[in-house]
């Protein structure tokens, strides 16, 4: 694997930890990749490294994740994930202003897409990999309830807040996670990358989650209610790559997206689940090559 170099990029309020591949130089495009809730850039390194023959690549740890050092407390609650979009814009400015190619998985896909739609100079085109959002038919009512402070069920947030945050060692964390929950079906190298990038050394000699259970839960509770508005307003070319099983994009929302953008490729990767960039990297990489070349695969 072509190894990236690590760099901390200063943005207002702190730094974003990035993995960067220099690319072929010259006028090669620059791709920025955003990860899923609770994850980190490191788990996508094997997916992205081969692309560095054609593009400069920056993968970054979001606020409250991995090695990034930015406030991630209650008063920075990422409602509708706009905070993550703001951080992406700040990163883009620090990297030269763009426009960039954008790709993201899960929360990284939705937050990057909505930022790109709201700020047309940010991106030339984009790949969304299984983007999550509140279902379109209930988004407005959920937004009203959220704004009113009414309690709402959120099983993902409830599970996240119960996660064990501390382990006596990385080996203990690996033993607890291997083959279980979201890590089921992950190759060993991907799990090892998460253990390396998603845990911090603790003062007692153990390790702790870089993305705290409270922040992960807050992110899940802040899931976008504005995605349909963004799809309506979108003018940049994009493609959606979705999972076949347990996808965050239901058939109902797929139909809406296809109706709004019949020219935008939409493809479900056979046999895949939500973590398809980790479990089906070859299929996802083909679409990333298409993003770079400007010609998504014909399906």
Backbone bond lengths (Angstrom), bond angles and torsions (degrees), N, CA, C in turn:
res aa  C-N    CA-C-N  psi(-1)  N-CA   C-N-CA  omega(-1)  CA-C   N-CA-C  phi
1 X - - - 1.459 - - 1.521 110.06 -
2 X 1.322 116.84 136.58 1.451 121.64 176.01 1.522 108.01 -72.83
3 X 1.327 116.10 118.40 1.456 119.62 -173.30 1.529 110.92 -81.40
4 X 1.313 117.41 138.18 1.468 120.92 175.62 1.515 110.78 -82.83
5 X 1.313 115.80 167.70 1.457 119.24 168.32 1.528 108.27 -103.11
6 X 1.323 115.80 146.05 1.460 121.50 -179.92 1.527 109.44 -92.19
7 X 1.324 114.68 139.18 1.462 118.80 178.01 1.522 109.34 -148.32
8 X 1.323 116.20 134.47 1.457 121.73 172.16 1.516 108.37 -89.08
9 X 1.311 116.56 125.79 1.463 122.44 -177.73 1.518 108.45 -109.07
10 X 1.308 115.98 122.92 1.469 120.45 -179.06 1.519 110.64 -76.63
11 X 1.327 115.49 130.80 1.457 122.65 170.88 1.526 106.65 -133.09
12 X 1.328 119.10 168.28 1.466 119.28 179.85 1.526 112.16 -53.81
13 X 1.317 116.70 124.42 1.455 121.79 176.87 1.511 115.14 98.85
14 X 1.335 118.75 -12.15 1.455 119.03 -178.16 1.509 112.47 162.76
15 X 1.333 116.17 -146.10 1.464 120.99 -178.31 1.518 110.93 -134.24
16 X 1.320 115.23 149.35 1.455 122.76 170.92 1.524 108.31 -105.97
17 X 1.313 115.87 128.78 1.459 120.69 175.76 1.528 108.42 -80.86
18 X 1.324 116.46 130.30 1.461 120.53 -177.79 1.515 111.07 -127.15
19 X 1.334 114.73 152.71 1.461 123.76 164.39 1.512 105.75 -108.32
20 X 1.326 117.47 129.48 1.453 120.23 -176.22 1.524 110.95 -131.54
21 X 1.318 113.97 138.93 1.455 122.76 172.29 1.525 106.69 -114.39
22 X 1.329 116.39 129.18 1.455 120.51 -171.98 1.515 113.64 -67.93
23 X 1.336 117.98 -27.15 1.458 120.47 179.82 1.513 112.48 77.08
24 X 1.325 116.87 -174.64 1.462 120.80 -174.52 1.519 114.44 -79.47
25 X 1.327 118.95 -5.02 1.457 121.66 -179.60 1.511 111.93 82.96
26 X 1.315 114.91 -168.50 1.455 120.01 -179.77 1.505 111.92 64.11
27 X 1.320 115.97 -134.29 1.458 121.85 -177.68 1.528 112.11 -98.06
28 X 1.318 117.70 23.09 1.462 120.91 179.90 1.524 110.32 -60.33
29 X 1.320 117.70 143.14 1.471 120.01 179.63 1.523 111.58 -67.35
30 X 1.324 114.83 161.93 1.463 122.15 -179.44 1.528 107.98 -117.77
31 X 1.332 115.95 118.70 1.455 123.39 -179.58 1.515 110.09 -102.97
32 X 1.338 116.62 129.10 1.464 122.32 172.89 1.524 107.97 -108.88
33 X 1.349 116.18 129.14 1.464 121.79 -176.85 1.521 109.80 -117.31
34 X 1.347 116.08 132.88 1.465 123.14 -178.54 1.528 110.47 -116.72
35 X 1.314 116.76 137.15 1.461 122.30 -171.76 1.525 113.16 -92.76
36 X 1.330 114.84 178.84 1.465 123.48 -178.79 1.528 111.50 -83.88
37 X 1.332 115.88 163.09 1.461 122.50 176.31 1.525 111.00 -54.92
38 X 1.328 115.74 132.04 1.450 121.41 175.98 1.510 114.70 81.73
39 X 1.326 118.04 -6.01 1.452 121.70 -174.47 1.530 110.50 -100.75
40 X 1.320 117.57 -157.12 1.455 122.47 179.52 1.517 108.16 -159.98
41 X 1.311 116.45 164.60 1.458 121.23 -176.33 1.521 112.30 -61.63
42 X 1.336 117.13 -30.96 1.463 120.55 -171.95 1.524 113.09 -59.29
43 X 1.326 117.98 -32.37 1.467 118.30 -175.52 1.523 112.00 -71.68
44 X 1.330 117.92 -13.41 1.466 121.62 179.94 1.528 112.04 -100.71
45 X 1.342 117.82 2.91 1.461 120.64 -174.68 1.527 111.59 -62.22
46 X 1.323 117.65 -42.68 1.467 119.97 -179.49 1.524 111.06 -65.89
47 X 1.305 117.28 -33.45 1.467 121.83 176.26 1.523 110.77 -65.80
48 X 1.324 116.83 -43.38 1.457 121.51 -169.49 1.521 114.09 -86.69
49 X 1.328 117.76 -29.84 1.458 120.47 -171.40 1.526 114.24 -52.70
50 X 1.341 120.24 -45.60 1.470 118.88 -178.66 1.533 113.80 -62.87
51 X 1.318 117.64 -21.89 1.458 121.23 -179.31 1.525 112.16 -71.83
52 X 1.347 116.45 -15.36 1.458 119.40 -175.55 1.522 112.73 -68.54
53 X 1.334 118.30 -9.54 1.463 120.46 173.23 1.521 111.23 -72.03
54 X 1.348 116.23 -18.62 1.459 120.02 -175.80 1.522 113.81 -118.63
55 X 1.317 118.29 -15.11 1.466 120.34 -174.36 1.515 110.44 -153.08
56 X 1.319 115.12 152.29 1.457 119.84 164.88 1.521 106.97 -74.64
57 X 1.325 116.98 141.35 1.462 120.82 -175.48 1.519 109.54 -131.67
58 X 1.322 115.10 135.64 1.463 122.26 171.29 1.521 108.10 -126.94
59 X 1.322 116.72 118.33 1.463 122.18 171.04 1.525 106.85 -111.72
60 X 1.318 116.99 135.90 1.470 118.60 -172.80 1.517 111.88 -131.32
61 X 1.329 113.73 154.04 1.462 121.37 173.74 1.522 108.22 -85.52
62 X 1.305 116.60 125.09 1.462 120.98 179.60 1.528 110.90 -67.61
63 X 1.309 115.04 163.21 1.474 122.04 173.79 1.537 109.42 -48.72
64 X 1.334 114.91 132.46 1.457 119.60 178.48 1.511 114.21 78.49
65 X 1.330 118.20 8.03 1.460 122.95 -177.15 1.530 110.22 -129.86
66 X 1.328 115.88 153.80 1.447 121.52 171.14 1.515 113.11 52.30
67 X 1.340 115.45 -133.72 1.451 120.56 -177.07 1.505 115.08 -95.66
68 X 1.325 118.11 8.03 1.463 120.07 -179.86 1.528 110.46 -74.40
69 X 1.319 115.21 145.56 1.472 121.59 -176.56 1.519 108.85 -122.41
70 X 1.322 114.87 88.48 1.465 123.24 178.63 1.520 108.23 -142.10
71 X 1.327 118.15 152.32 1.463 119.19 178.77 1.533 111.74 -57.34
72 X 1.312 115.48 133.35 1.469 121.34 178.00 1.522 107.65 -140.23
73 X 1.316 114.57 64.74 1.454 121.90 -176.90 1.527 109.22 -120.47
74 X 1.332 115.15 -178.19 1.461 120.40 -173.62 1.525 112.32 -57.66
75 X 1.351 117.65 -36.12 1.456 118.52 -176.27 1.534 112.09 -79.95
76 X 1.343 117.90 -1.42 1.457 121.32 171.93 1.535 111.14 -108.76
77 X 1.322 118.11 27.13 1.460 121.99 -176.30 1.528 110.85 -50.43
78 X 1.336 117.90 126.00 1.469 121.22 -173.76 1.532 113.77 -83.54
79 X 1.321 117.01 59.48 1.461 120.68 -178.99 1.522 110.65 -62.23
80 X 1.334 115.23 131.79 1.471 123.14 -177.22 1.530 112.06 56.91
81 X 1.316 117.09 13.91 1.464 124.10 174.32 1.529 112.69 62.06
82 X 1.346 117.36 16.45 1.462 119.26 178.79 1.529 111.38 -65.44
83 X 1.330 117.78 -30.49 1.458 120.52 178.59 1.521 110.72 -59.90
84 X 1.329 116.41 -41.10 1.461 120.33 177.96 1.531 110.93 -66.75
85 X 1.304 116.70 -37.87 1.459 119.61 175.83 1.514 112.09 -64.59
86 X 1.324 116.80 -38.91 1.467 120.26 177.06 1.526 110.95 -62.71
87 X 1.341 116.61 -40.21 1.461 119.96 178.61 1.533 110.80 -65.75
88 X 1.318 117.29 -38.11 1.464 120.26 176.55 1.519 110.54 -61.55
89 X 1.314 117.16 -43.21 1.466 119.92 179.10 1.526 110.76 -63.28
90 X 1.326 116.85 -38.89 1.462 120.09 178.19 1.528 110.65 -66.44
91 X 1.324 116.74 -39.75 1.461 120.20 176.16 1.523 110.62 -62.55
92 X 1.327 116.56 -45.02 1.464 120.55 179.45 1.523 110.82 -58.94
93 X 1.323 116.98 -41.72 1.461 120.46 178.58 1.528 110.58 -63.10
94 X 1.333 116.66 -41.16 1.458 120.48 -179.42 1.518 112.15 -68.51
95 X 1.332 116.84 -25.56 1.459 121.32 -179.61 1.524 112.43 -91.43
96 X 1.310 117.40 6.17 1.453 119.66 175.09 1.509 115.64 121.03
97 X 1.345 117.10 -6.82 1.453 119.61 172.49 1.507 116.82 97.57
98 X 1.322 118.24 -18.75 1.453 120.02 175.50 1.510 113.97 78.96
99 X 1.339 118.23 -161.61 1.460 125.28 8.75 1.529 112.73 -74.42
100 X 1.333 114.71 158.98 1.447 122.99 -175.65 1.522 110.34 -118.46
101 X 1.320 115.30 165.33 1.452 121.32 159.64 1.529 106.58 -84.41
102 X 1.317 117.14 138.78 1.461 120.80 179.11 1.520 109.85 -121.85
103 X 1.304 115.52 141.96 1.458 122.38 170.66 1.508 107.53 -144.02
104 X 1.307 116.08 150.12 1.454 119.71 179.07 1.501 110.97 -159.10
105 X 1.310 114.65 157.00 1.463 122.26 178.80 1.523 108.95 -115.80
106 X 1.317 116.34 131.71 1.459 122.69 174.95 1.529 110.33 58.87
107 X 1.329 118.42 -125.57 1.461 119.96 179.48 1.527 111.87 -54.21
108 X 1.328 116.87 -37.28 1.452 120.39 178.63 1.507 113.36 -62.60
109 X 1.338 116.54 -32.46 1.464 120.53 177.76 1.523 110.82 -70.20
110 X 1.316 116.76 -50.49 1.461 120.42 -176.29 1.523 111.80 -65.54
111 X 1.317 116.96 -46.39 1.470 119.24 -177.20 1.524 110.62 -66.52
112 X 1.327 118.41 -38.40 1.467 120.96 178.49 1.520 110.93 -67.32
113 X 1.326 116.40 -41.97 1.459 120.30 -179.09 1.521 110.93 -63.37
114 X 1.321 117.02 -46.47 1.464 118.82 -178.41 1.529 111.02 -66.08
115 X 1.331 117.55 -35.08 1.463 119.85 176.05 1.526 110.71 -65.87
116 X 1.331 116.99 -40.83 1.462 120.83 -179.19 1.522 111.78 -66.93
117 X 1.323 116.72 -37.50 1.464 119.99 178.47 1.527 110.60 -68.17
118 X 1.316 116.28 -42.04 1.465 120.16 -178.35 1.525 112.70 -72.05
119 X 1.333 116.94 -22.17 1.477 121.52 -176.50 1.527 108.01 -132.04
120 X 1.327 117.79 85.83 1.462 121.65 -169.91 1.523 115.51 -58.79
121 X 1.318 119.42 -21.58 1.459 120.30 178.61 1.512 114.56 -78.66
122 X 1.344 117.53 -2.81 1.464 121.05 -174.03 1.528 112.55 -76.96
123 X 1.329 117.77 -40.33 1.464 120.57 -171.63 1.520 111.62 -139.62
124 X 1.326 114.57 150.65 1.467 120.23 173.94 1.528 111.41 -93.92
125 X 1.321 117.21 -35.26 1.465 121.65 174.79 1.524 108.20 -162.35
126 X 1.353 115.54 168.67 1.454 119.21 -168.70 1.512 111.79 -151.84
127 X 1.342 115.33 150.10 1.459 123.25 170.87 1.525 108.29 -117.55
128 X 1.334 116.14 122.69 1.460 122.54 176.74 1.524 107.94 -102.71
129 X 1.336 116.95 123.22 1.454 122.07 -178.26 1.520 108.87 -108.39
130 X 1.324 116.01 107.10 1.466 124.84 -178.68 1.526 111.94 44.14
131 X 1.340 117.00 64.78 1.470 120.20 -177.96 1.527 111.94 -75.06
132 X 1.325 118.80 133.17 1.465 121.22 176.43 1.530 111.78 -93.82
133 X 1.315 115.74 154.30 1.460 122.44 175.43 1.517 107.57 -170.14
134 X 1.317 116.17 161.30 1.464 119.61 174.09 1.522 108.28 -64.27
135 X 1.337 118.74 133.75 1.469 120.02 179.08 1.521 111.54 -49.40
136 X 1.324 114.98 138.63 1.452 120.38 -171.55 1.529 113.32 -58.56
137 X 1.329 117.06 -34.01 1.460 118.80 -174.24 1.521 113.41 -74.57
138 X 1.323 117.93 -13.44 1.472 120.45 179.07 1.529 112.05 -121.76
139 X 1.331 118.02 3.20 1.469 120.88 -173.47 1.522 112.12 -59.79
140 X 1.322 116.98 -43.12 1.468 119.17 -177.09 1.519 111.45 -65.70
141 X 1.321 117.54 -41.65 1.464 119.62 -179.77 1.531 110.34 -68.46
142 X 1.328 117.26 -37.15 1.463 120.14 177.21 1.522 110.04 -64.63
143 X 1.330 116.77 -40.56 1.464 120.31 178.91 1.526 110.91 -62.02
144 X 1.329 116.66 -42.48 1.470 120.00 178.78 1.527 110.75 -63.46
145 X 1.330 116.71 -43.57 1.467 120.25 179.14 1.528 110.58 -63.17
146 X 1.314 116.33 -42.70 1.460 119.94 179.32 1.527 110.89 -62.37
147 X 1.322 115.90 -44.52 1.463 120.04 -179.51 1.524 111.82 -64.22
148 X 1.316 116.40 -30.34 1.462 120.23 -179.27 1.523 112.75 -82.31
149 X 1.327 116.04 -11.37 1.450 119.88 -177.90 1.506 114.13 82.78
150 X 1.332 117.10 11.08 1.467 120.63 -179.74 1.524 109.99 -68.72
151 X 1.320 117.94 141.47 1.471 120.05 179.04 1.526 110.46 -66.98
152 X 1.329 115.75 140.58 1.462 121.00 -179.88 1.518 109.33 -134.91
153 X 1.311 115.52 142.14 1.462 120.22 176.41 1.522 109.45 -69.97
154 X 1.319 116.06 137.47 1.463 121.36 175.35 1.526 107.14 -150.85
155 X 1.345 117.24 89.35 1.472 119.93 -175.59 1.525 113.38 -58.59
156 X 1.339 117.91 -35.29 1.467 119.77 179.54 1.531 110.42 -63.36
157 X 1.323 116.23 -44.24 1.463 120.04 178.55 1.520 111.05 -65.30
158 X 1.333 116.29 -40.56 1.460 119.78 -179.23 1.529 111.12 -63.42
159 X 1.332 116.80 -39.36 1.466 119.47 177.36 1.530 110.85 -68.75
160 X 1.336 116.11 -41.02 1.461 119.78 -177.89 1.524 111.71 -61.15
161 X 1.325 116.71 -43.05 1.463 119.17 -175.04 1.530 111.53 -69.00
162 X 1.333 116.89 -16.60 1.467 120.55 178.28 1.532 112.69 -93.11
163 X 1.331 117.86 -1.16 1.462 120.17 -178.92 1.530 110.79 -62.41
164 X 1.321 115.46 145.31 1.461 119.44 171.06 1.512 108.41 -69.18
165 X 1.320 116.72 126.97 1.460 121.20 -175.89 1.518 112.82 -96.80
166 X 1.319 117.97 -13.40 1.463 120.69 -172.19 1.525 109.91 -135.70
167 X 1.324 115.78 140.80 1.463 122.22 178.81 1.524 108.80 -136.21
168 X 1.315 117.65 151.15 1.468 119.11 -179.86 1.521 113.46 -67.44
169 X 1.339 117.33 -21.22 1.463 120.69 -179.49 1.521 108.98 -163.63
170 X 1.340 116.19 166.87 1.454 120.41 174.06 1.529 111.32 -64.49
171 X 1.316 116.32 -34.48 1.456 119.73 177.64 1.528 110.93 -63.33
172 X 1.328 116.34 -38.73 1.464 119.78 178.33 1.520 110.99 -66.67
173 X 1.335 116.98 -39.70 1.460 120.36 177.01 1.522 110.13 -62.91
174 X 1.314 116.30 -42.93 1.467 120.09 -179.57 1.528 110.53 -61.75
175 X 1.323 116.42 -43.62 1.461 120.33 179.43 1.524 111.53 -62.32
176 X 1.329 116.61 -35.10 1.468 120.70 -179.45 1.522 112.08 -72.70
177 X 1.325 117.98 -29.79 1.462 121.64 -170.97 1.525 114.85 -101.49
178 X 1.300 118.15 -29.96 1.466 121.00 -169.68 1.524 111.66 -55.25
179 X 1.331 115.57 122.25 1.456 121.64 175.90 1.506 115.36 75.35
180 X 1.346 117.97 6.82 1.461 121.01 -174.90 1.526 110.79 -117.81
181 X 1.332 115.66 151.69 1.462 121.78 173.36 1.507 112.19 54.92
182 X 1.325 116.43 -134.47 1.460 120.29 -178.21 1.521 111.71 -65.28
183 X 1.346 117.68 -17.98 1.453 120.83 -177.76 1.526 113.23 -87.15
184 X 1.310 117.65 -0.94 1.467 120.68 178.08 1.529 109.33 -62.11
185 X 1.310 115.70 129.59 1.458 120.32 179.12 1.511 114.95 86.06
186 X 1.338 117.29 -2.83 1.465 119.87 179.30 1.524 110.30 -73.79
187 X 1.324 118.07 138.63 1.462 119.12 170.07 1.523 110.62 -66.60
188 X 1.332 115.43 154.16 1.458 119.90 -177.28 1.532 111.91 -55.74
189 X 1.330 116.48 -39.97 1.468 119.59 -176.50 1.519 111.56 -63.32
190 X 1.326 117.58 -36.36 1.461 120.70 179.97 1.520 110.56 -69.45
191 X 1.328 117.31 -42.09 1.460 119.83 177.50 1.522 110.38 -64.10
192 X 1.333 116.86 -41.50 1.458 119.81 177.98 1.529 111.26 -61.99
193 X 1.346 116.65 -37.01 1.467 120.31 178.09 1.520 110.83 -65.20
194 X 1.340 116.97 -38.94 1.460 119.74 177.33 1.529 110.77 -66.39
195 X 1.324 116.78 -41.42 1.460 120.62 179.53 1.529 110.48 -63.47
196 X 1.333 115.86 -35.56 1.462 120.07 178.30 1.526 111.88 -72.08
197 X 1.347 117.36 -47.06 1.462 120.80 -173.27 1.508 115.25 -93.53
198 X 1.331 117.39 -19.10 1.459 120.47 -174.14 1.510 115.12 -101.56
199 X 1.336 117.31 3.22 1.456 122.15 179.21 1.524 109.73 -124.55
200 X 1.315 116.50 145.47 1.457 122.94 175.10 1.527 109.20 -111.83
201 X 1.301 116.72 145.32 1.458 120.08 172.40 1.525 109.51 -66.28
202 X 1.320 116.64 135.75 1.464 122.22 -178.76 1.525 110.40 -102.26
203 X 1.321 115.64 159.98 1.469 121.29 -175.99 1.527 112.25 -62.63
204 X 1.335 116.88 -27.50 1.463 119.27 -177.35 1.520 113.05 -86.26
205 X 1.328 116.71 6.40 1.452 120.21 -179.44 1.509 114.02 95.07
206 X 1.311 117.37 -9.67 1.449 120.93 176.43 1.519 111.05 -89.24
207 X 1.319 115.63 -158.40 1.463 121.31 178.57 1.524 109.09 -135.83
208 X 1.341 115.52 152.07 1.464 121.41 -179.62 1.518 109.73 -131.70
209 X 1.316 116.09 153.02 1.452 121.06 176.89 1.524 110.26 -61.86
210 X 1.335 115.53 130.64 1.462 119.47 175.15 1.517 110.51 -65.20
211 X 1.321 116.82 -41.87 1.460 121.79 173.94 1.520 107.28 -91.89
212 X 1.309 116.90 105.11 1.456 120.36 -175.21 1.525 110.61 -64.29
213 X 1.313 117.90 152.14 1.459 119.37 176.20 1.526 112.94 -53.90
214 X 1.329 117.67 -37.41 1.461 120.15 179.96 1.524 111.33 -65.16
215 X 1.337 117.60 -41.38 1.465 120.11 -179.70 1.528 111.43 -72.46
216 X 1.322 116.66 -38.08 1.460 119.36 175.98 1.525 110.08 -61.98
217 X 1.316 116.93 -43.63 1.461 120.47 178.29 1.524 111.21 -63.50
218 X 1.348 117.17 -41.55 1.461 120.28 178.34 1.524 111.06 -62.05
219 X 1.323 116.66 -36.43 1.459 120.23 178.56 1.515 110.58 -67.40
220 X 1.310 117.52 -44.43 1.462 119.61 176.82 1.533 111.15 -61.01
221 X 1.329 116.77 -40.13 1.469 119.04 179.78 1.526 111.56 -69.76
222 X 1.332 116.39 -23.74 1.457 120.28 -179.49 1.509 114.50 -88.36
223 X 1.315 118.87 10.75 1.464 123.41 -176.68 1.529 111.45 -47.96
224 X 1.299 115.47 144.58 1.467 120.82 -172.47 1.529 112.65 -62.70
225 X 1.331 114.74 133.05 1.465 121.80 169.17 1.529 110.97 -105.61
226 X 1.342 116.79 3.04 1.469 120.80 -172.43 1.534 112.96 -112.57
227 X 1.327 117.29 11.07 1.467 119.92 -174.92 1.528 112.41 -62.45
228 X 1.337 117.46 -40.95 1.460 117.99 -179.18 1.527 111.30 -61.53
229 X 1.319 117.29 -39.54 1.461 120.11 176.42 1.529 110.51 -60.35
230 X 1.327 116.38 -39.43 1.456 119.98 179.70 1.522 111.22 -68.16
231 X 1.315 117.58 -40.52 1.470 119.15 176.69 1.529 110.65 -63.73
232 X 1.316 117.32 -37.79 1.469 119.65 177.62 1.531 111.03 -63.33
233 X 1.326 115.76 -38.90 1.466 120.09 -173.95 1.521 113.41 -86.59
234 X 1.328 117.59 -11.57 1.464 120.88 -171.52 1.521 111.87 -62.96
235 X 1.327 114.76 133.34 1.469 121.55 175.12 1.524 111.52 -122.99
236 X 1.327 118.87 -11.68 1.447 120.02 179.00 1.525 110.15 -82.11
237 X 1.319 118.46 147.34 1.469 120.39 176.04 1.533 110.29 -64.19
238 X 1.317 116.38 137.63 1.465 120.04 178.27 1.515 109.48 -151.70
239 X 1.323 114.90 163.22 1.457 122.56 172.84 1.517 107.92 -133.41
240 X 1.331 115.48 152.25 1.464 121.79 176.43 1.517 107.93 -116.42
241 X 1.324 115.52 125.81 1.460 122.61 175.44 1.524 106.60 -112.91
242 X 1.313 116.78 115.44 1.465 120.51 -172.13 1.519 111.20 -117.22
243 X 1.317 115.01 161.26 1.454 121.40 176.37 1.529 110.26 -79.32
244 X 1.315 115.42 152.96 1.464 119.00 175.62 1.524 111.08 -80.12
245 X 1.311 116.94 -36.71 1.466 121.92 -177.39 1.528 110.10 -117.66
246 X 1.328 115.95 140.78 1.468 121.64 176.82 1.523 111.98 53.36
247 X 1.311 116.40 38.81 1.460 120.49 179.96 1.517 110.59 -74.36
248 X 1.323 115.46 151.39 1.456 120.97 173.54 1.525 111.90 -80.78
249 X 1.332 117.14 -7.98 1.471 121.29 177.49 1.529 107.92 -107.07
250 X 1.318 115.78 104.06 1.463 119.98 179.79 1.527 110.73 -70.30
251 X 1.331 115.03 164.46 1.471 119.55 177.90 1.522 111.15 -59.53
252 X 1.330 117.50 -35.42 1.470 120.19 -178.99 1.519 111.12 -63.95
253 X 1.344 116.61 -43.60 1.470 119.22 179.22 1.529 111.17 -72.38
254 X 1.328 117.02 -34.42 1.467 119.34 174.74 1.525 110.54 -57.13
255 X 1.332 116.47 -44.02 1.463 120.08 179.94 1.526 111.51 -62.10
256 X 1.326 117.28 -40.08 1.467 120.65 178.88 1.526 110.29 -65.06
257 X 1.328 116.69 -46.16 1.467 120.37 -178.99 1.526 110.18 -62.26
258 X 1.324 116.81 -43.01 1.472 120.00 179.39 1.534 110.84 -63.88
259 X 1.328 117.39 -38.10 1.464 120.07 179.84 1.527 111.37 -68.84
260 X 1.345 116.54 -39.33 1.455 120.04 179.77 1.530 111.95 -71.32
261 X 1.340 115.91 -33.28 1.468 120.54 -174.36 1.532 110.02 -136.59
262 X 1.318 117.91 72.19 1.464 119.73 -179.14 1.526 113.11 -62.04
263 X 1.323 116.89 -19.17 1.463 120.67 179.51 1.523 112.78 -83.67
264 X 1.332 118.10 -12.18 1.466 121.77 -175.13 1.530 109.71 -86.97
265 X 1.329 118.34 122.06 1.470 119.23 177.57 1.524 111.77 -61.02
266 X 1.321 115.04 138.42 1.465 121.67 176.15 1.527 106.38 -136.29
267 X 1.332 116.21 121.65 1.460 119.72 -173.41 1.516 109.70 -141.59
268 X 1.336 115.83 136.19 1.455 122.01 174.61 1.531 108.64 -102.56
269 X 1.315 116.40 124.71 1.454 121.58 -176.97 1.527 109.48 -76.63
270 X 1.334 118.01 118.47 1.476 120.27 -176.52 1.530 112.41 -56.38
271 X 1.326 114.80 134.86 1.450 121.41 175.29 1.510 115.17 77.78
272 X 1.331 117.99 2.07 1.451 120.35 -173.11 1.522 112.24 -94.13
273 X 1.341 114.63 155.50 1.447 122.92 169.72 1.516 109.85 -113.77
274 X 1.328 117.02 -167.68 1.456 120.77 -171.19 1.532 112.84 -61.31
275 X 1.325 117.58 -30.68 1.464 119.32 -178.75 1.534 111.80 -93.11
276 X 1.319 115.58 41.38 1.461 120.68 -178.57 1.525 114.97 -57.84
277 X 1.355 121.66 -29.48 1.466 117.40 176.09 1.524 113.29 -62.36
278 X 1.345 116.77 -25.37 1.457 121.53 -179.97 1.521 111.15 -90.69
279 X 1.321 117.05 -41.34 1.458 120.76 -174.75 1.527 113.45 -89.68
280 X 1.329 118.26 -23.40 1.469 123.09 -178.92 1.531 109.96 -132.00
281 X 1.339 116.85 56.29 1.469 119.05 -173.74 1.518 114.32 -63.11
282 X 1.338 118.13 -34.24 1.467 119.22 -178.43 1.521 111.26 -63.86
283 X 1.341 116.05 -41.33 1.467 119.79 179.65 1.522 110.65 -66.73
284 X 1.320 117.14 -42.47 1.463 120.51 -179.82 1.524 110.28 -68.02
285 X 1.330 116.81 -40.24 1.463 120.01 -178.50 1.532 111.56 -62.65
286 X 1.327 116.92 -34.64 1.466 119.27 177.13 1.525 110.87 -57.87
287 X 1.330 116.44 -38.57 1.466 119.98 179.71 1.524 111.58 -75.66
288 X 1.320 116.97 -30.85 1.459 119.37 174.77 1.534 110.66 -68.26
289 X 1.328 117.00 -38.16 1.462 119.35 173.20 1.530 109.91 -59.97
290 X 1.323 116.38 -40.18 1.460 120.06 177.65 1.515 112.40 -64.11
291 X 1.330 116.03 -37.39 1.467 120.08 176.26 1.525 110.24 -60.94
292 X 1.320 116.59 -43.50 1.459 121.31 -178.13 1.529 111.21 -68.52
293 X 1.318 116.68 -42.41 1.469 120.48 -176.15 1.509 113.26 -79.39
294 X 1.335 116.45 -20.07 1.462 120.28 -176.93 1.505 113.72 89.65
295 X 1.337 117.02 9.05 1.474 121.10 -179.60 1.521 108.21 -135.45
296 X 1.335 116.39 96.90 1.453 119.98 178.44 1.527 109.87 -67.10
297 X 1.344 118.24 152.85 1.459 120.53 179.86 1.529 111.78 -57.55
298 X 1.310 115.80 144.91 1.468 120.96 177.43 1.526 108.33 -82.81
299 X 1.321 116.39 124.04 1.470 121.33 179.37 1.527 108.79 -133.42
